[in-house]
Amino acid sequence: MNQLFSQEEIYRYSRHLMIPEVGLEGQRKLKECSMLLVGAGGLGSPAAYYLAAAGVGHIGLVDDDVVDASNLQRQILHDTAHVGELKAESGKQKLLALNPYIEVDAITEFFNAGSAMEISKEYDIILDCTDNFATRYLINDLCVLTGKPEVYGAIYRFEGQVSVFDAKIGPCYRCLFPNVPPPELSPSCSDAGVFGILPGVVGTMMATEAIKLALGIGTPMIGQFMIYDGLEAAFHKVTFPKQPGCLVCGENPTIHTLTDSAASCADSSLFTLAPEDRITPEELQNKLQGDAPVTLLDVRAPVELQISSMPNAVNIPLEKLAERLDELDRQKEIVVICRSGRRSARGVSILKKAGFTSVKNLTGGINAWVSLYEPETFRY
């Protein structure tokens, strides 16, 4: 076994080697283990960093996104010098700089039903470090169908979640949440915000569970769901059983192949509004300079108005819109605005379903507006 490690590696991992539950045999298991992280952002950053430091021999980073300056508040795998680079490539460089004795794959291919099987086939353990429900359900179904364990993590503002799913011996994600929720109940970090330190807490917990699985030590969180409240410094664990009627791991499953049919941030009308339901900043400017009455409806959270706002806009947060429709004049044209055009697209959908006939979404949101007409105002 000693031939598997160099003297440099033995010294590097020496604090592991002194732990009875790890030792040289455990370090060998880590070196021979492969783990795939789907997502190299907030959760993937700390998870990948600690897995690399621990000596996991083969790590895959799947992410087709690029590093943005707004990521650096929490995505510690990247830095200012790598803004604009692909996250998978940036992450690979950082992990190999930390530990040159491991193998890292930078996978920039889009992870969907058509690619997931091929991308994941070389890896033993899958870590769900994503930020959308469509990929989350895809990863769950992939792991059930291939018999691989999954380490799950999720974050929202000050709250985090961690669990381990292994359908061979316990429940899967669908046993707890059978169906994909509607998009209005699944905001992303870019829409809702996230406390920068929170992914570090959750991501390191995910790495802990992944290493426990690789070593075969401790009690993995299979059938357990950990909820962390960062504001109260409180952990709450709930248990849940395997469901005989589960769609993918139950006694009579109906899901036998991977599909992309689940709703995601990219569909369900968010980015498929008809051309007549959209308005550009230039078109809106012309309207505001004219005589036709226009209602500006800002569906952002009130705290965001501290950064930027449009004069005379009515602020109704998206989550309150359905219950406050009577505050809007159905006779006027309504232009819905948010930060980037994502939440406002949902707002347009809500209004049209409620019978509003003259509703448009501001393309690019208030960020696009201020870039053109109020450059002294902050974008975020």
JOSULVEN-V798146 format. One record per residue. RES is the residue in one small letter. OMEGA is omega in whole degrees, -180 to 180 (none if undefined). Layout:
[[RES | OMEGA] [RES | OMEGA]]
//
This chain:
[[m | -178] [n | -180] [q | 179] [l | -176] [f | 171] [s | 176] [q | 180] [e | 179] [e | 178] [i | 180] [y | -180] [r | -175] [y | -172] [s | 180] [r | 172] [h | -173] [l | 180] [m | 179] [i | -178] [p | -178] [e | 179] [v | 179] [g | -178] [l | 179] [e | 179] [g | 179] [q | 175] [r | 179] [k | 179] [l | -178] [k | -178] [e | -178] [c | 176] [s | -178] [m | 179] [l | 176] [l | 178] [v | -175] [g | 179] [a | -179] [g | -174] [g | -180] [l | -179] [g | -178] [s | -179] [p | -180] [a | -179] [a | -177] [y | -179] [y | 176] [l | 177] [a | 179] [a | -178] [a | 178] [g | 173] [v | -166] [g | -176] [h | -178] [i | 174] [g | 177] [l | 179] [v | 177] [d | 179] [d | -179] [d | 177] [v | 180] [v | 177] [d | -179] [a | -180] [s | 177] [n | -167] [l | 176] [q | -175] [r | -174] [q | -168] [i | 177] [l | -176] [h | 179] [d | -174] [t | -178] [a | -177] [h | 176] [v | -178] [g | 178] [e | 175] [l | -176] [k | -180] [a | 180] [e | 178] [s | 180] [g | 179] [k | 179] [q | -178] [k | -178] [l | 179] [l | 174] [a | 178] [l | -176] [n | -178] [p | -177] [y | 179] [i | 177] [e | -180] [v | 176] [d | 173] [a | -175] [i | -176] [t | 177] [e | 178] [f | -177] [f | 179] [n | -176] [a | -179] [g | -175] [s | -170] [a | -179] [m | -178] [e | -178] [i | -171] [s | -169] [k | -177] [e | -169] [y | -177] [d | -174] [i | -180] [i | 175] [l | 177] [d | 180] [c | -174] [t | -180] [d | 178] [n | -174] [f | -178] [a | -180] [t | 179] [r | 178] [y | 177] [l | 179] [i | 179] [n | -178] [d | 177] [l | -177] [c | 177] [v | -176] [l | -180] [t | 178] [g | -179] [k | 175] [p | -179] [e | 172] [v | -172] [y | 173] [g | 177] [a | -179] [i | 175] [y | 180] [r | -179] [f | -174] [e | 177] [g | 179] [q | 178] [v | 174] [s | 174] [v | 179] [f | 176] [d | -173] [a | 178] [k | -176] [i | -178] [g | -178] [p | 173] [c | -178] [y | 180] [r | 174] [c | -180] [l | 180] [f | -171] [p | -172] [n | 179] [v | 178] [p | 178] [p | -175] [p | -180] [e | 178] [l | -177] [s | 180] [p | 177] [s | 178] [c | -179] [s | 179] [d | -172] [a | -176] [g | 178] [v | 176] [f | -168] [g | -177] [i | -175] [l | 178] [p | 178] [g | 178] [v | -176] [v | -179] [g | 178] [t | 174] [m | 177] [m | 178] [a | 178] [t | -179] [e | -180] [a | 179] [i | 175] [k | 178] [l | -179] [a | -178] [l | -176] [g | -179] [i | 176] [g | 180] [t | 178] [p | -176] [m | 177] [i | -176] [g | 179] [q | -177] [f | -178] [m | 177] [i | -179] [y | 176] [d | -177] [g | -180] [l | -178] [e | -176] [a | -175] [a | 173] [f | 178] [h | -178] [k | 175] [v | 177] [t | 179] [f | -174] [p | 170] [k | -177] [q | 180] [p | -179] [g | -179] [c | -176] [l | -175] [v | -179] [c | -178] [g | -177] [e | 178] [n | -174] [p | 177] [t | 178] [i | -178] [h | 179] [t | 178] [l | 177] [t | 175] [d | -176] [s | -179] [a | 178] [a | 179] [s | 179] [c | -173] [a | 178] [d | 180] [s | 175] [s | -179] [l | -179] [f | -180] [t | 176] [l | 177] [a | -180] [p | -179] [e | 178] [d | -178] [r | 175] [i | -180] [t | 176] [p | 180] [e | 179] [e | 178] [l | 178] [q | 178] [n | 179] [k | -178] [l | 179] [q | 179] [g | -176] [d | -177] [a | 180] [p | -180] [v | 174] [t | 174] [l | -179] [l | -179] [d | -175] [v | 177] [r | 174] [a | -178] [p | -178] [v | -178] [e | 178] [l | 176] [q | -178] [i | -178] [s | 178] [s | 176] [m | -176] [p | 174] [n | 178] [a | 175] [v | -179] [n | 171] [i | -179] [p | -175] [l | -177] [e | 179] [k | -170] [l | -175] [a | -178] [e | -178] [r | -178] [l | -178] [d | 178] [e | -176] [l | 180] [d | -178] [r | -178] [q | -179] [k | 172] [e | -178] [i | 173] [v | -176] [v | -178] [i | 172] [c | -178] [r | -172] [s | -178] [g | -179] [r | -179] [r | -180] [s | 175] [a | 175] [r | 179] [g | 177] [v | -180] [s | 179] [i | -178] [l | -178] [k | 177] [k | 179] [a | 175] [g | 176] [f | -173] [t | -177] [s | -176] [v | 178] [k | 179] [n | 179] [l | -179] [t | 179] [g | 176] [g | -177] [i | 176] [n | 178] [a | -179] [w | -176] [v | 178] [s | -177] [l | -168] [y | 178] [e | -173] [p | 178] [e | 180] [t | -178] [f | 167] [r | -177] [y | none]]
//
